[in-house]
Amino acid sequence: MKVFVTGGAGYIGSICVEELLNADHQVTVFDNLSEGHRVAVDERAQFIEGCLSDRETILNAVAADQPEAVMHFAAFAQVGESMTDPSKYFRNNVANGINLLDAAVEAGVKKFIFSSTAATYGMPDTVPITEQEPQKPINPYGESKLMFETLLKWYHELHGLEFVAFRYFNAAGCSEKLGEERTVETHLIPNVLRVALGQAKQCRIFGTDYPTPDGTCIRDYIHIIDLAQAHILALKPGKCGFYNLGNGEGYSVREVIETCRQVSGNPIPAIEEARRDGDPARLIAGSQKAIDELGWKPRYATLEQIVDSAWRWHSAHPNGYSG
């Protein structure tokens, strides 16, 4: 298929582009490079530098490309920043996204695949979290993603645009060629590996008194390759709706740090600090719907596999893409 990918120079988008191309799809990447890296765009893909805020540019780009599907990864995703600058998140994640939706409808695109988030659930009442869990976001980032999910339902009903929205849990790991580098890194695994690389003195544990076996938060980590494969499966005609993506297994902060020590072979000092506001004790995905309806099956489900892939990329690229 011909697939138009927004945000295809970012961490998740670039690896999804790589996997799409490996599966013989044709790909056009649209990215403004505000967070992504031009060198991370696979050379087999066509690249357009542009911003979704420029309505005419995105309308013309999609019309000229005539894709059969759109994959949308071009969103801001820092929870903390969304609490201090909500306007930035609603303008980009919602208003700019409308420009892309309109471009897809005008060009006759049949399938729209959206990078959503488990943050739409907020503080869940039950774990594992299924798609039936009430969505009660507790920050503008999660709210902006939920608003776009609502737009997708209406565009499906009114324009016939078939969509799949994936609610990610913790995307992690790297491919052989591509990895994770952000201007502001908030993800646990790359921050812990920075200590293993000697780029930081210690990592931080926020809260050690949670009602979990070792007192630290438990999260569900999904390998980036497994996440990308779900997006490829979602291209099949007739697949439509909302799906969680996670491994269904949770690992504590202490377990992640210890696995990073074992995989890297390096000592990783950790300091304990107070809890952060809004951190649930446990977030684990119920992904059975994706398994049953899409035929999805994680191939790299263990924490060791995820950390090993991240360590191999980060140790080979200690300065990220700039190196």
C-alpha positions, 0 to 999 in steps of 0.5 A: 500500500501507499502510506502517508506518515506524519511524524515519521522522523520521530522515535516511534514514527521512524521505526514504523516507517522502517517496518512498513518499507521492510514489508514492501509498502510505499511510504511518504514521510511528512515531518517538520523536524521540530522533534524528529531527526532527518537522518532517522528517515529511511532513505527508501521513503519520500520525505516532505518537510512541512508542518500540519499547522499549514493547512494548505501545505498538508492538503496539497501534500496528501492530494499529490501523494494520493495515499491509501492510508495515513499514519499519524504520529505527529503529536507533542507527548510530554505530560509535564509540559502539557500541564504548563503549556496546554495551548501548545498541546490542544493546538498541535494535537487537536487543531493541526490534526483536523487539517490532516483529517480534512486532507485525508477525506479530500484525497479519498484516503480509505484508512487512518491509523492514529497514535493514541495513548493510555493517558486517555484512561487517567487513573484506572479503576481496574488493572489490566486496563481494557478498552472498556475502562472509562477514559478520564484523562488527568492532563492536557496531553491525555485530553488532547488525544481523547479529543482526537479519538472523538474526531475520528469517530465522527469522521468515520460516521460522517465521511466513512473514514475507516480508522484504527486508534492505538492506545500505547502503554510504554513504547521502548527498545530500538531497531538495529538502525534506529533508536530513541533520542528526544530533546527532553527525555522522560522515558525510564529506560533511556534515562537509566542507560545514560547512567550505564554509558557514563553520561549521568551520575545516577538515575532517580526513583520517584516513590518507593512506598507504592502498594507493589511488591518492591514499593515502586511503580509498575509499568507495561513496556512494549517493544517498538518493533511489536508496536510497529507490526500492529500498525501494519496489521491495522492496514487490512480493510475492515479493521476499525476501532480502538485498541490497547497496545502493551505486553500485558506484563508489568515491571517495576522501576527497580526491575527495569534498573536491575535489568539495565545493570545486567544487560549493560554489565555496568553499575547504575547508582539510583537515588530515591525521591518522593512520589510524583503527583499523578503517578498510578501504582500500576499501569498494565494493558489488556491487549486481548482485543488487538490479539483477537481482532488484528492477529497481533502477537508480541515477538519481543515480550520480555524486559531483557529483550527490550532493554538489550535492543535499547542498550545495543543502539544507545551504546553504538550511538552514545550521542544519539543521531547528532553523533 
